[in-house]
Amino acid sequence: MLNYLVAFTVAVSAVCISSDPVSALDIRSSGCKSIYKKYQKFVGYKAFALSKDRRGCGHGSRYASKQGAAKRAMEECRKTKLSGCKIVHEALNKDVATDPCRKNLRKFQNWPGRKAFAVATSGGCGYSWDGRSRHSAIRSALSACREHNPRSKCFVIRQK
């Protein structure tokens, strides 16, 4: 019984996944490693694609939809002329990217009434509180976000 336990322990330790996301994805080019590290910080929907040999890559970041991000990642990866591109990572990053927005989000969490907080893919934000309804607060927050960030997509990250 002890021999089986030792063999099992050795086998399990050999397949442990690294805590470093770049190592976990087995990205093999320094350019793609650098791109992936920057990609991780972007807000909004994002996707990262790698070629079959893990040397070519592309990303779609700061999108308002999962499909838009994935489409862009695949387009960018295919531009490398390497075969077998596929999406290896997708996420929705709802982090607030700028200090003024982080401060406003902290304040926002204590405000009474119906409220909504939206962030822009550029890192900006917009918010609303004391709306007549949750839907009204959402519309107002998105409107404020778009007004201050006209070239970005906005999406709601908090609502009540």
C-alpha positions, 0 to 999 in steps of 0.5 A: 500500500505504501508503494502505491501512495509514493507512486501516486504522490510523485505522479501528482507532483509532476502535474502541478500547475504553475502559479505563473499564468505565462508558464501555465499557458506554455507561451514560447515567444518572448514577444507573446509573453510580454503581450500576455502580461500587458493583456492581463491588466486590461478591463472589459471582455478580453481574449488571448489566442495562441498558435499551435506551436505557442509562438504566435499570439493575438489578443482582443482586449477592452471589448464590450462583448466576449464575441468581439474580444475572441474575434479580434484575438483570432484575427491578430493571431492569424496575422502571425501566419502561424497555424492552428490559432485558438483561444486559450484564455477569456475573461471579463475584467471588471477592475476599475483602472483609474485612481479617481474611479477607484475612489468614487467606487469606494464612496459609491458603495456607501450611497443610499438608494437605487444606484449603478456604477459603470466602467469604460474600457479605457479605464474611466467610469460613470455612476448614478444614485437615487434613481427612480428604479434600478433600470433608471440608475443603470441607464444614467450610469451608462450615459455618464460613463459614455459622456466622459469616455466617448471612444470607449465601451461602457458596462455596469459593474455594480448595481442596486 
